[in-house]
């Protein structure tokens, strides 16, 4: 779990945690437990920093790449994370490509 500590240290987590939207309620109960928000944020930051495809997220992360992408999309769309999400998605071209579902540069014919 050293990936989580490296990419989402305590100081960053204390800043980001209040900006994240509340967990949706499960009215029927059951199902899988929700993936840890801090581990998910660390996975998002890893992909943004490394430039790797979200599908190439190392298996040592405790979060699946699909969960990482879905949570990223939810957080960016949430009104409570508008500032946080717009900063993350506008800061690098890689982040913009990742948000749009393209993990590498498009090839031109």
N, C-alpha and C positions, 0 to 999 in steps of 0.2 A: 504494500500500500504506500510505498515511498513515492510513487507517482503523484498521489493526491497531495502529499506534503510539499513536493517540489513545485507543482504547477498551481496549487491553491493554498499558499501558506496561511497561517492563522490570521495575520493582519488583513490579507485580501478577503478572506472568508468573512471576517467581521464587518467589512465594508459592503460586501455583496449580499450577504444573507438578508438584511432588511429590505433590499430592493426586489427580491424574488417574490413572485405571486404566491398566495397561499395554495396549499395542496387541494385539489378537487376532492370533494367528498364521494365516497363509494356508498351509495344508498342501499345496494343489495348485499354488500359485504363480500367476503371471500376474495378470490383472485390472488394474484401475486402481490407481494409487498412492494412498495414504491422504492425505486433505486435512490440511493443517497444523493441529495442535491449537491453536496460538496464534491463528491466523486464525479458527478456529471459535469459540474463546472470545470473541474480539473481536466477532464477529457476534452471538453470544448476548447479550453485554452491550449492544450497540447496540440490539437489539430490546427488551430489558428497559428500557433507559434512555429510548429515544425513544417507546416505546409503539406503534410501527408494527406492522402485521401482519408475521409472519415471511415471508410471501410477497412483501412489499414491500421486502425487503432490497435495498439498492442493488447494481447490477451491478458496481460497483467493488470490492466485497468478493470475495476470491478463493475464496469458498466458496458453494456453492449453498444455497438456503434449506432444501431437504430434508435435506441433510447436516447443516446447523446444528440442525435440529429432532431428527433421529435421534441425533446425538451428545449433545445436551442430555438427551434421555431416557435414553440409556445412562449418562451421567455421574451423573444424579440417582439412578438405580437401583443404581449400583455401591456396594458397602459401603465402598470406600476414599474415596469422595467424599460420604459421608453428611452430614457437617457442612457441607461446601462447598455441596452441593446444597440442603440444607434451608434454609440461609441465603438462597440465591438465590431459592428458590421461595416462601419465606414473607415476604420483605421487602416486596413490593409486590403489590397486587391485579393489576396487569398481568402480573406473573410467574406468578401462579396461573392466570390466564386462558390465558396462553401455554402453560403446562404441560398444561392440560386441552384444548388444541387450539382454543381460542377466542381470536381476536386482538382482538376488540372486545367492547364490552358487548352482552349479549343484549337484544334489543328485546322489550318486553312488549306484549301485545295489549290 
